[in-house]
């Protein structure tokens, strides 16, 4: 029997746990987050730019995009969000929206009130810090997108995005990095990569012609060894070496919290001995308690 699909909250928790260690009580508190469920159609705007938001958007199904428009109406997609992503978590502490959020495909979202997230961060400071760390993931992805659009050729931009989305889908259990469903049109891919839909079509044809990808509708199949042929031969060895280093360090990063500063550790231990809050707890409580 096929297991039931994971809830959006459990996928969000899985994402948080990649960079944060949460206790059982903290995990249960995240799973209890609730809000209004909305069904939205493709290209429907969910959050408008330059408004004061009072809730955050958790993706339950489908795909969302962060959008910005030029004065002459050209659209740029600056981020993609899949199930388990909280598309605008940063609005919890900075409610003024800087850009819009729209459905890339027919989607289901949960609108979680800011007050619930603030209260959770204030009551459980470690969860508040996990929220903070999660926003840095989106920032890192955005930085890579900027570098790709600014410096990489069109073929590498499209290939990178396909590999990125495969890895993200795998991490939330929605396929694997080499075989997944990507509900996005060629026009939308172009808006994300700074290309026309015609140019995207040519790049996809080139990837298929070189047996680097196979597509069946919206299903993406990426065979083994796809990335290396796209790189100059002089870079392949260095990429393999970098991958080995990443494998050696990734487990340590995910499963163990960062070591405290040598000055902070004695203070934290002393605080726990006398029953008061440690610096770690006070920091999280202060950040989220102000707005609770």
C-alpha positions as CSV (number, residue, x, y, z in Angstrom):
1,X,0.0,0.0,0.0
2,X,1.3,3.5,-0.9
3,X,1.9,5.6,2.2
4,X,-0.1,8.8,2.5
5,X,1.7,12.0,1.3
6,X,3.5,13.8,4.0
7,X,1.9,17.0,5.4
8,X,3.3,20.4,4.6
9,X,4.3,20.8,8.2
10,X,6.2,17.6,8.3
11,X,8.1,18.6,5.1
12,X,8.8,22.0,6.6
13,X,10.1,20.3,9.8
14,X,12.3,18.0,7.7
15,X,13.8,21.1,6.0
16,X,14.5,22.8,9.4
17,X,16.2,19.7,10.7
18,X,18.7,19.7,7.9
19,X,20.4,22.7,9.7
20,X,19.1,22.6,13.2
21,X,18.7,20.0,16.0
22,X,15.2,20.2,17.5
23,X,13.9,18.3,20.6
24,X,10.8,16.2,20.4
25,X,8.7,19.0,22.0
26,X,10.1,21.5,19.5
27,X,9.3,19.1,16.6
28,X,5.8,18.6,17.8
29,X,5.3,22.4,18.1
30,X,6.3,22.9,14.5
31,X,4.0,20.1,13.3
32,X,1.1,21.8,15.1
33,X,1.4,25.0,13.1
34,X,-1.9,25.6,11.3
35,X,-3.6,28.2,9.2
36,X,-6.0,28.8,6.3
37,X,-5.7,26.4,3.4
38,X,-6.0,28.0,-0.1
39,X,-6.2,26.4,-3.5
40,X,-4.7,28.6,-6.1
41,X,-4.5,28.3,-9.9
42,X,-1.4,28.6,-12.1
43,X,-0.1,32.2,-12.4
44,X,-2.5,33.4,-9.7
45,X,-0.9,36.0,-7.4
46,X,-0.9,35.0,-3.7
47,X,1.1,37.8,-2.1
48,X,1.3,41.3,-3.6
49,X,4.5,43.4,-3.4
50,X,4.7,46.4,-1.0
51,X,2.0,45.3,1.4
52,X,2.1,44.6,5.2
53,X,1.8,40.9,5.4
54,X,0.2,39.2,8.5
55,X,0.8,35.6,7.6
56,X,3.5,33.4,6.0
57,X,2.9,31.0,3.0
58,X,3.7,27.4,3.5
59,X,3.6,25.3,0.3
60,X,1.6,22.1,0.6
61,X,1.4,21.1,-3.1
62,X,2.5,22.5,-6.4
63,X,5.1,25.2,-7.0
64,X,5.3,28.9,-6.2
65,X,7.6,31.6,-7.5
66,X,8.8,34.9,-6.1
67,X,8.2,37.5,-8.8
68,X,9.3,41.0,-9.7
69,X,8.2,43.2,-12.7
70,X,9.9,45.9,-14.6
71,X,8.1,49.1,-15.6
72,X,7.4,47.7,-19.1
73,X,5.8,44.6,-17.6
74,X,8.7,42.0,-18.0
75,X,8.7,39.4,-15.2
76,X,11.7,38.0,-13.4
77,X,11.2,35.0,-11.2
78,X,13.8,35.3,-8.4
79,X,13.0,32.1,-6.4
80,X,11.0,28.8,-6.7
81,X,9.3,27.2,-3.8
82,X,8.2,23.6,-3.5
83,X,6.2,21.7,-0.8
84,X,7.8,22.1,2.6
85,X,9.1,25.6,1.8
86,X,7.8,28.6,3.7
87,X,8.0,31.1,0.9
88,X,8.1,34.3,3.0
89,X,9.3,33.3,6.4
90,X,11.3,36.6,6.6
91,X,8.0,38.6,6.8
92,X,7.5,37.3,10.3
93,X,10.1,40.0,11.5
94,X,9.9,42.3,8.4
95,X,6.2,42.3,7.3
96,X,6.6,44.7,4.4
97,X,6.8,42.6,1.3
98,X,9.5,43.5,-1.2
99,X,8.2,41.4,-4.1
100,X,5.2,39.2,-5.0
101,X,4.6,35.5,-4.8
102,X,2.6,33.7,-7.4
103,X,1.6,30.1,-8.2
104,X,3.8,28.6,-10.9
105,X,1.4,25.7,-11.2
106,X,-1.9,24.8,-9.5
107,X,-1.0,24.8,-5.9
108,X,-2.2,24.3,-2.3
109,X,-0.8,26.7,0.4
110,X,-1.3,27.2,4.1
111,X,-1.4,30.8,5.3
112,X,0.1,30.6,8.8
113,X,-0.5,33.8,10.9
114,X,2.6,35.7,11.9
115,X,1.4,35.8,15.5
116,X,1.6,31.9,15.7
117,X,5.2,31.9,14.4
118,X,6.2,34.8,16.6
119,X,4.7,33.1,19.7
120,X,6.4,29.8,18.8
121,X,9.8,31.5,18.4
122,X,9.4,33.4,21.7
123,X,8.3,30.3,23.6
124,X,10.9,28.0,22.0
125,X,13.9,30.1,21.2
126,X,15.7,27.2,19.5
127,X,12.9,27.0,17.0
128,X,13.2,30.7,16.4
129,X,16.8,30.3,15.6
130,X,15.9,27.4,13.3
131,X,13.6,29.8,11.4
132,X,16.5,32.2,11.2
133,X,18.8,29.6,9.8
134,X,16.2,28.5,7.3
135,X,16.1,32.0,5.7
136,X,19.8,31.8,5.1
137,X,19.2,28.8,2.8
138,X,17.0,30.9,0.5
139,X,19.6,33.7,0.6
140,X,22.3,31.2,-0.5
141,X,20.2,29.9,-3.4
142,X,19.4,33.5,-4.5
143,X,23.2,34.4,-4.5
144,X,23.9,31.4,-6.7
145,X,21.1,32.4,-9.1
146,X,22.5,35.9,-9.4
147,X,26.0,34.5,-10.2
148,X,24.5,32.1,-12.8
149,X,22.4,34.7,-14.6
150,X,25.3,37.2,-14.5
151,X,28.2,35.0,-15.6
152,X,27.1,31.6,-16.9
153,X,26.0,30.8,-20.4
154,X,22.4,29.8,-21.1
155,X,23.1,26.0,-21.2
156,X,24.7,26.0,-17.8
157,X,22.0,28.2,-16.2
158,X,19.3,25.7,-17.3
159,X,21.3,22.7,-16.4
160,X,22.1,24.1,-12.9
161,X,18.4,24.8,-12.2
162,X,17.4,21.3,-13.2
163,X,20.0,19.8,-10.9
164,X,19.1,22.2,-8.1
165,X,15.4,21.3,-8.3
166,X,16.1,17.6,-8.4
167,X,18.2,17.8,-5.2
168,X,15.5,19.9,-3.5
169,X,12.8,17.5,-4.5
170,X,14.8,14.6,-3.2
171,X,15.3,16.2,0.2
172,X,11.6,16.4,0.8
173,X,10.8,13.0,-0.6
174,X,9.1,14.1,-3.8
175,X,11.2,12.0,-6.1
176,X,15.0,11.9,-6.4
177,X,17.6,14.2,-7.8
178,X,17.6,12.3,-11.1
179,X,13.9,11.6,-11.6
180,X,11.3,14.1,-10.5
181,X,8.3,16.1,-11.6
182,X,8.9,19.8,-12.4
183,X,5.6,21.6,-12.9
184,X,7.0,24.6,-14.7
185,X,6.6,25.9,-18.3
186,X,9.4,26.9,-20.6
187,X,8.3,30.5,-20.4
188,X,8.5,30.4,-16.6
189,X,12.0,28.7,-16.8
190,X,13.0,31.6,-19.0
191,X,11.7,34.2,-16.5
192,X,13.8,32.5,-13.8
193,X,17.0,32.3,-15.9
194,X,16.8,35.6,-17.8
195,X,16.1,33.9,-21.1
196,X,13.3,33.9,-23.7
197,X,11.1,30.8,-24.0
198,X,12.6,30.1,-27.4
199,X,16.1,30.1,-26.0
200,X,15.1,27.8,-23.2
201,X,13.6,25.4,-25.7
202,X,16.8,25.3,-27.6
203,X,18.8,24.7,-24.5
204,X,16.5,21.8,-23.5
205,X,16.8,20.3,-27.0
206,X,20.6,20.5,-26.7
207,X,20.6,18.8,-23.4
208,X,18.3,16.1,-24.8
209,X,20.4,15.7,-27.9
210,X,23.5,15.2,-25.8
211,X,21.7,12.6,-23.7
212,X,22.1,14.7,-20.6
213,X,18.4,14.8,-19.8
214,X,15.3,13.0,-20.8
215,X,11.8,14.6,-20.5
216,X,8.4,13.0,-20.4
217,X,5.9,15.8,-20.1
218,X,6.9,17.5,-16.8
219,X,9.0,14.5,-15.7
220,X,12.7,15.2,-15.6
221,X,15.2,12.3,-15.9
222,X,18.9,13.2,-15.3
223,X,21.3,10.3,-16.1
224,X,24.4,9.6,-14.1
225,X,27.4,11.8,-15.0
226,X,25.3,14.6,-16.4
227,X,27.1,17.5,-14.9
228,X,30.7,16.7,-15.9
229,X,30.2,17.0,-19.7
230,X,28.9,20.5,-19.2
231,X,32.2,21.6,-17.6
232,X,35.6,22.1,-19.1
233,X,37.9,19.1,-18.7
234,X,40.3,21.1,-16.6
235,X,37.5,21.6,-14.0
236,X,36.2,18.1,-13.7
237,X,38.9,16.8,-11.4
238,X,38.5,19.8,-9.1
239,X,34.8,19.4,-9.0
240,X,35.2,15.7,-8.0
241,X,37.6,16.7,-5.3
242,X,35.2,19.3,-4.0
243,X,32.4,16.8,-4.0
244,X,34.5,14.5,-1.9
245,X,35.2,17.3,0.6
246,X,31.5,18.1,0.7
247,X,30.6,14.5,1.6
248,X,33.1,14.5,4.4
249,X,31.8,17.7,6.0
250,X,28.1,17.6,5.2
251,X,27.2,15.0,7.9
252,X,29.1,16.9,10.5
253,X,27.2,20.1,9.6
254,X,23.8,18.6,9.6
255,X,24.0,16.3,12.6
256,X,26.0,18.3,15.0
257,X,25.4,21.9,16.1
258,X,28.2,24.5,15.6
259,X,30.7,24.5,18.5
260,X,30.1,27.5,20.8
261,X,32.7,30.2,21.1
262,X,35.2,29.4,23.9
263,X,34.0,32.5,25.8
264,X,30.3,31.6,25.4
265,X,30.6,28.0,26.5
266,X,31.5,28.8,30.2
267,X,28.8,31.4,30.4
268,X,26.2,29.0,29.0
269,X,27.3,26.3,31.5
270,X,27.2,28.7,34.4
271,X,23.8,29.9,33.4
272,X,22.4,26.4,33.3
273,X,23.9,25.5,36.7
274,X,22.1,28.4,38.4
275,X,18.9,27.7,36.6
276,X,18.8,30.8,34.4
277,X,18.6,31.0,30.7
278,X,21.7,30.6,28.6
279,X,22.8,33.2,26.0
280,X,21.4,30.9,23.2
281,X,17.9,31.0,24.8
282,X,17.9,34.7,25.6
283,X,19.0,35.6,22.0
284,X,16.1,33.6,20.4
285,X,13.6,34.9,23.0
286,X,14.6,38.5,22.4
287,X,14.4,38.2,18.6
288,X,10.9,36.7,18.5
289,X,9.6,38.0,21.8
290,X,9.7,41.6,20.6
291,X,7.0,41.0,18.0
292,X,5.1,38.3,19.9
